[in-house]
Amino acid sequence: MHRFKLGLADLATTWFACSPVQEAALSLRMWTHPGYFPLQSAAFERLRPAFERLDSALLLSLVSVHRWIPDFLTPRPATPWPDFRTELAAVRALPPERLRPELEQTFLPHHQSLPPLLAAGLADPARLLARIADALEEYWECCLAPGWWPQARAVLEADLVYRSRVLAQQGAAALFADLDHRLRWTDGLLSVDRRWKQWDGEITVDGRGLVLVPTFFARGAITMISNDRAPQISYPARGQAGMTAPAASATPRALEQLLGAPKTRLLALLAEPASTTDLAYRLGVTPAAISQHLAVLHRTGLVNRARHGRSVLYSRSPLGDELSGHPRRG
């Protein structure tokens, strides 16, 4: 297991971030391990034709049989919402002489040798690194950014709002317990349980800050392969079921007669924070129409709103919970 030693000052500098490059890199597991992340399967099947037109052989070679990917493909976010190209620049900035150790650390615990495509490319590591970064950028531009990322970002934003509320209201111990069952917080040590002994080690955060990053492509909390990396933990994002279909749940007829069908469906969806864009996708209407209904619900005290970065997220208020017959979530 990995153990992060957190002092009181380190807890104060624990923060959340989302990483588009991490999501691009980890999503390669969708192609090498189909069905492993079922909530994303339908969306990625729609992306398959575009993916197969890319340098897919190289992209697929970056994932080990046990779903590990090289650490340099998931650089630690420098801000809560880094730009994809800014993060990709960090990938490109890896010293070429570090490429072979990064790849060996990823693959050799599980394979007899490096994947042939990567092994051959190491004859010119600078060129191989550029090819990997170019392929990842093309994958982002052609597959993820046009349709998948806008809705995925809304889900990640909602996750961050929820986690921040847990931290503020219940403290760090409750936050870590809620993130994932693999995390254990005891006597100043935050442990990430893993079955691979190569992951064993203790990392002193020592004022560097611990970054917590939600992801769609992990079934439990994960961290970097190397103990030498800056402290970072990725955990499964909340609300992923909202990515599966643009449909709302059924609602009581009496409430629908009172508020009208559109506003009633919105209340049903707002058990967790969501943006106008996310709600419009899930209901199959325009963001402008959603904004009009949300404005009415907010003026009547049935929903709350909070700004997170460039987005405004809405969620049911206690009054909205009571009216819709849904128990309030902490």
VOTI-66603 format. One record per residue (C-alpha): x, y, z. Coordinates in Angstrom, 2 decimals, decimal comma, padded with zeros to 5 digits. Example, Ala and Ser with C-alpha at 12.3 -4.5 7.8 and 13.67 -1.06 7.14 Angstrom:
BEGIN
<<012,30; -004,50; 007,80>>
<<013,67; -001,06; 007,14>>
This chain:
BEGIN
<<000,00; 000,00; 000,00>>
<<000,92; 003,65; -000,30>>
<<000,89; 005,62; 002,95>>
<<000,76; 009,41; 002,97>>
<<002,01; 011,03; 006,18>>
<<-000,09; 014,13; 006,76>>
<<000,66; 016,74; 009,41>>
<<-001,87; 019,33; 010,50>>
<<-000,48; 021,84; 008,00>>
<<-000,72; 019,21; 005,25>>
<<-004,42; 018,68; 005,96>>
<<-004,90; 022,42; 005,55>>
<<-003,29; 022,25; 002,10>>
<<-005,19; 019,20; 000,85>>
<<-007,15; 020,32; -002,19>>
<<-009,21; 019,06; -005,12>>
<<-008,52; 019,31; -008,83>>
<<-009,76; 017,83; -012,10>>
<<-007,38; 016,81; -014,87>>
<<-008,39; 016,50; -018,53>>
<<-005,06; 014,87; -019,42>>
<<-005,54; 012,29; -016,67>>
<<-009,01; 011,49; -017,96>>
<<-007,71; 011,15; -021,51>>
<<-004,88; 008,83; -020,42>>
<<-006,95; 006,72; -018,01>>
<<-009,76; 006,42; -020,55>>
<<-007,44; 004,34; -022,73>>
<<-008,43; 001,54; -020,34>>
<<-011,85; 001,61; -022,00>>
<<-010,29; 000,18; -025,16>>
<<-007,92; -002,35; -023,57>>
<<-010,35; -003,59; -020,89>>
<<-013,83; -003,28; -022,46>>
<<-016,66; -003,59; -020,00>>
<<-014,49; -002,81; -016,97>>
<<-016,15; 000,59; -016,55>>
<<-019,72; -000,19; -017,64>>
<<-021,17; 003,26; -016,98>>
<<-018,97; 004,63; -019,77>>
<<-019,35; 001,74; -022,22>>
<<-022,17; 003,16; -024,33>>
<<-020,49; 006,54; -024,76>>
<<-017,17; 005,00; -025,78>>
<<-018,74; 002,58; -028,22>>
<<-020,06; 005,64; -030,04>>
<<-016,48; 006,94; -030,14>>
<<-015,01; 003,72; -031,54>>
<<-015,04; 004,65; -035,25>>
<<-013,17; 007,89; -034,54>>
<<-010,72; 006,13; -032,20>>
<<-009,85; 003,49; -034,79>>
<<-008,82; 006,20; -037,26>>
<<-006,13; 007,44; -034,84>>
<<-002,69; 006,08; -033,90>>
<<-004,65; 003,56; -031,84>>
<<-001,95; 000,87; -031,80>>
<<000,40; 003,23; -029,97>>
<<-002,33; 004,42; -027,59>>
<<-003,35; 000,87; -026,71>>
<<000,26; -000,10; -026,06>>
<<000,40; 002,43; -023,19>>
<<-001,86; 000,32; -020,93>>
<<-000,47; -002,74; -019,15>>
<<-002,40; -005,99; -018,71>>
<<-003,28; -004,85; -015,17>>
<<-004,44; -001,43; -016,41>>
<<-001,36; 000,49; -015,23>>
<<-000,30; 003,45; -017,33>>
<<002,99; 005,40; -017,09>>
<<003,04; 008,10; -014,43>>
<<004,20; 010,79; -016,84>>
<<000,84; 010,59; -018,64>>
<<-000,96; 011,79; -015,50>>
<<000,99; 014,86; -014,32>>
<<-000,19; 016,35; -011,04>>
<<-002,59; 019,26; -011,72>>
<<-001,11; 022,66; -010,92>>
<<-004,53; 024,35; -010,59>>
<<-008,03; 023,09; -009,80>>
<<-009,02; 023,18; -013,48>>
<<-005,92; 023,04; -015,70>>
<<-006,21; 023,41; -019,45>>
<<-005,63; 020,24; -021,49>>
<<-002,82; 021,75; -023,54>>
<<-001,09; 023,12; -020,46>>
<<-001,07; 019,65; -018,94>>
<<000,01; 018,10; -022,22>>
<<002,99; 020,45; -022,23>>
<<004,05; 018,83; -018,95>>
<<003,86; 015,43; -020,65>>
<<006,00; 016,67; -023,52>>
<<008,52; 018,16; -021,06>>
<<009,57; 014,76; -019,70>>
<<013,34; 014,43; -020,20>>
<<013,76; 011,82; -022,96>>
<<016,21; 009,84; -020,83>>
<<013,41; 009,32; -018,28>>
<<011,10; 007,66; -020,80>>
<<012,61; 004,16; -020,58>>
<<012,54; 004,01; -016,73>>
<<008,93; 005,27; -016,76>>
<<007,87; 002,57; -019,21>>
<<009,81; -000,19; -017,46>>
<<008,30; 000,73; -014,09>>
<<004,84; 000,41; -015,66>>
<<005,22; -002,78; -017,67>>
<<007,97; -004,98; -016,29>>
<<006,14; -005,94; -013,05>>
<<003,51; -007,62; -015,27>>
<<005,24; -008,35; -018,59>>
<<008,40; -010,15; -019,63>>
<<009,36; -007,16; -021,73>>
<<008,07; -003,81; -022,96>>
<<005,33; -003,83; -025,61>>
<<007,12; -004,19; -028,98>>
<<005,91; -000,84; -030,33>>
<<007,30; 001,01; -027,31>>
<<010,50; -001,02; -027,16>>
<<011,25; -000,25; -030,80>>
<<010,50; 003,44; -030,30>>
<<013,04; 003,75; -027,50>>
<<015,78; 003,73; -030,10>>
<<014,86; 007,45; -030,34>>
<<013,17; 008,33; -027,02>>
<<012,62; 011,99; -027,88>>
<<010,78; 011,03; -031,04>>
<<008,74; 008,37; -029,23>>
<<007,75; 010,85; -026,51>>
<<006,61; 013,35; -029,14>>
<<004,62; 010,65; -030,93>>
<<002,90; 009,62; -027,68>>
<<001,99; 013,23; -026,86>>
<<000,76; 013,86; -030,40>>
<<-001,39; 010,73; -030,32>>
<<-002,90; 011,70; -026,96>>
<<-003,66; 015,19; -028,24>>
<<-005,33; 013,84; -031,38>>
<<-007,36; 011,42; -029,26>>
<<-008,55; 014,30; -027,10>>
<<-009,44; 016,53; -030,04>>
<<-011,16; 013,88; -032,17>>
<<-012,86; 011,70; -029,54>>
<<-013,21; 013,24; -026,09>>
<<-013,41; 017,01; -026,38>>
<<-016,30; 017,30; -028,87>>
<<-019,00; 015,32; -027,07>>
<<-017,81; 013,40; -024,03>>
<<-015,85; 015,99; -022,03>>
<<-018,51; 018,75; -021,62>>
<<-020,88; 016,41; -019,79>>
<<-018,03; 014,64; -017,98>>
<<-016,75; 017,99; -016,72>>
<<-020,19; 018,82; -015,32>>
<<-020,20; 015,55; -013,36>>
<<-016,68; 016,22; -012,04>>
<<-017,64; 019,74; -011,01>>
<<-020,61; 018,36; -009,08>>
<<-018,30; 015,86; -007,38>>
<<-015,97; 018,63; -006,24>>
<<-018,84; 020,66; -004,83>>
<<-020,09; 017,65; -002,87>>
<<-016,62; 016,73; -001,53>>
<<-015,93; 020,31; -000,47>>
<<-019,21; 020,32; 001,44>>
<<-018,31; 017,07; 003,23>>
<<-014,89; 018,46; 004,19>>
<<-016,38; 021,72; 005,46>>
<<-019,24; 020,14; 007,39>>
<<-017,76; 016,85; 008,64>>
<<-013,98; 017,16; 008,50>>
<<-011,09; 015,28; 006,89>>
<<-011,78; 011,88; 008,47>>
<<-015,31; 011,81; 007,05>>
<<-014,05; 013,03; 003,68>>
<<-011,46; 010,28; 003,30>>
<<-013,94; 007,61; 004,45>>
<<-016,44; 008,83; 001,86>>
<<-013,98; 008,97; -001,04>>
<<-013,39; 005,22; -001,31>>
<<-013,18; 002,02; 000,72>>
<<-009,48; 001,65; -000,18>>
<<-008,59; 004,76; 001,83>>
<<-007,86; 004,47; 005,54>>
<<-007,12; 007,41; 007,82>>
<<-005,37; 006,49; 011,07>>
<<-003,01; 008,47; 013,33>>
<<-001,90; 010,95; 010,68>>
<<-001,40; 008,32; 007,97>>
<<-003,66; 008,10; 004,93>>
<<-003,25; 004,64; 003,37>>
<<-004,24; 003,51; -000,11>>
<<-004,69; -000,26; -000,01>>
<<-003,40; -002,10; -003,07>>
<<-002,65; -005,75; -003,63>>
<<000,59; -005,09; -005,54>>
<<003,65; -005,05; -003,30>>
<<005,43; -002,73; -005,76>>
<<003,15; 000,03; -004,45>>
<<004,37; -000,28; -000,88>>
<<005,92; 002,86; 000,58>>
<<005,42; 005,86; 002,84>>
<<005,35; 009,37; 001,46>>
<<005,73; 012,39; 003,71>>
<<003,62; 015,17; 002,24>>
<<005,84; 017,73; 003,99>>
<<004,07; 020,91; 002,91>>
<<003,70; 019,94; -000,75>>
<<-000,07; 019,54; -000,48>>
<<-002,09; 016,43; -001,25>>
<<-004,17; 016,70; -004,43>>
<<-007,40; 014,67; -004,69>>
<<-008,58; 014,10; -008,27>>
<<-011,92; 012,51; -009,28>>
<<-011,91; 010,21; -012,30>>
<<-014,32; 008,14; -014,36>>
<<-011,76; 005,39; -014,98>>
<<-010,90; 003,83; -011,64>>
<<-012,84; 001,31; -009,58>>
<<-011,17; 002,43; -006,36>>
<<-008,69; 004,99; -005,09>>
<<-005,37; 004,92; -006,95>>
<<-002,14; 006,87; -006,78>>
<<001,09; 007,10; -008,71>>
<<003,28; 004,06; -009,29>>
<<006,41; 005,81; -008,08>>
<<006,89; 006,91; -004,45>>
<<009,00; 009,81; -005,74>>
<<006,05; 011,66; -007,31>>
<<004,31; 014,59; -005,65>>
<<001,37; 013,45; -003,48>>
<<-001,76; 012,75; -005,50>>
<<-004,74; 010,40; -005,14>>
<<-007,40; 009,76; -007,77>>
<<-010,76; 008,36; -006,72>>
<<-014,00; 007,31; -008,48>>
<<-016,18; 010,32; -009,27>>
<<-019,73; 010,49; -007,96>>
<<-022,73; 010,81; -010,27>>
<<-021,40; 008,72; -013,15>>
<<-024,80; 007,13; -013,72>>
<<-025,93; 010,46; -015,11>>
<<-023,64; 009,85; -018,10>>
<<-025,48; 006,75; -019,27>>
<<-028,64; 008,19; -020,80>>
<<-030,37; 011,57; -021,32>>
<<-033,44; 010,58; -019,34>>
<<-035,03; 011,61; -016,08>>
<<-036,60; 009,47; -013,43>>
<<-040,34; 009,24; -012,89>>
<<-041,91; 011,82; -010,55>>
<<-045,15; 012,03; -008,56>>
<<-048,15; 013,14; -010,60>>
<<-049,37; 015,62; -007,96>>
<<-046,04; 017,48; -007,95>>
<<-046,10; 017,57; -011,74>>
<<-049,56; 019,15; -011,65>>
<<-048,28; 021,80; -009,23>>
<<-045,00; 022,72; -010,90>>
<<-045,36; 021,43; -014,43>>
<<-043,48; 018,53; -015,95>>
<<-040,18; 020,33; -016,82>>
<<-039,62; 021,77; -013,34>>
<<-040,62; 018,51; -011,69>>
<<-038,09; 016,57; -013,76>>
<<-035,42; 019,12; -012,85>>
<<-036,09; 018,68; -009,15>>
<<-035,78; 014,92; -009,56>>
<<-032,36; 015,31; -011,18>>
<<-031,00; 017,79; -008,65>>
<<-030,33; 015,40; -005,77>>
<<-026,69; 016,05; -006,69>>
<<-025,29; 019,38; -007,96>>
<<-025,45; 019,78; -011,75>>
<<-024,80; 022,51; -014,28>>
<<-027,23; 023,91; -016,83>>
<<-025,31; 022,17; -019,62>>
<<-025,46; 018,80; -017,90>>
<<-029,18; 019,13; -017,18>>
<<-029,91; 020,18; -020,77>>
<<-028,11; 017,09; -022,07>>
<<-029,90; 014,73; -019,72>>
<<-033,34; 016,16; -020,51>>
<<-032,71; 016,60; -024,22>>
<<-033,58; 020,32; -024,31>>
<<-031,68; 023,58; -024,79>>
<<-029,63; 025,20; -022,00>>
<<-031,74; 028,35; -022,42>>
<<-034,92; 026,43; -021,57>>
<<-033,25; 024,86; -018,53>>
<<-032,06; 028,29; -017,34>>
<<-035,58; 029,67; -017,40>>
<<-036,96; 026,84; -015,26>>
<<-034,00; 026,97; -012,85>>
<<-034,49; 030,71; -012,37>>
<<-038,08; 030,10; -011,24>>
<<-037,09; 027,21; -008,97>>
<<-034,35; 029,34; -007,42>>
<<-036,64; 032,32; -006,81>>
<<-039,14; 030,08; -005,07>>
<<-036,45; 028,56; -002,83>>
<<-036,67; 025,04; -004,25>>
<<-033,08; 024,93; -005,52>>
<<-029,77; 026,37; -004,38>>
<<-026,99; 027,51; -006,65>>
<<-023,27; 027,91; -006,14>>
<<-020,50; 029,03; -008,46>>
<<-017,63; 026,59; -009,04>>
<<-014,94; 027,96; -011,33>>
<<-016,65; 029,12; -014,52>>
<<-019,81; 027,10; -013,90>>
<<-022,88; 027,59; -011,75>>
<<-024,11; 024,37; -010,14>>
<<-027,67; 023,83; -008,93>>
<<-028,99; 021,41; -006,32>>
<<-032,25; 020,88; -004,46>>
<<-032,74; 022,96; -001,33>>
<<-034,14; 021,41; 001,86>>
<<-037,53; 022,81; 000,81>>
<<-037,13; 021,18; -002,61>>
<<-036,25; 017,88; -000,95>>
<<-039,32; 018,06; 001,23>>
<<-041,66; 019,01; -001,59>>
<<-040,36; 016,30; -003,93>>
<<-040,49; 013,63; -001,23>>
<<-036,75; 012,89; -001,34>>
<<-034,73; 012,68; 001,90>>
<<-031,94; 015,20; 002,11>>
<<-028,42; 013,88; 001,55>>
<<-025,63; 015,05; 003,81>>
